[in-house]
Amino acid sequence: MTSTNDPYFDIRPYNDEEIPAAIDRLINDEEFIAAILQHRFARQPAWLKPLI
């Protein structure tokens, strides 16, 4: 089945050779980084958040 016929192509697991490119996209995505920081440092004081 090709990607044009596969209705689940967009949600399939990555192949090993696709992982480096996927990680590069994530670490260069400002919205993703902001979400991770907000989750990881959710309990930090408000004055500290601009520094993170």
N, C-alpha and C positions, 0 to 999 in steps of 0.2 A: 504494500500500500504506500503510495507516495504522499508527500505532505499536502498536496492539493486535495487528495481524497480523504485524508485522515481528519476526522472532526476533532480529535484530541491532540493534534500536533502542538498547539500553543501551550498545553499544560503537561506535556510529557516530561519525564526526567531528562536532565542533560546527559549527553554522551561525554565520555572522559575528555575528548579533545576540545569540547566546548566550554569546559569549566574555567580555564584561565581568562578567556574573553568575558565570561559572565562576571567573574570576580572583578575584573578591571572596570566593567560598567558600573558595578555596585560601589566601588570605592571612589569613583569619580562622580557619583550622583549625590548632589548636595541635599536633596530631599531625603534620600535614604540615610545619609549620615546624620542629619538633624533628627530623624525619627529614632535612630539607634541611641544617640546621645540623650534625647529626651526620655527614653525608656530606661537607659542605664543610670542616669543621674536624676531620676524623678524626685528623689527626696532631698536634693541639695537646696540650700537657701537660694532665694530669688536673686540676690546680689551676685551669687557665684555663677549663675547660668550664662551670662554674657562672656565670661572668661573661658568657658568650656566650649 
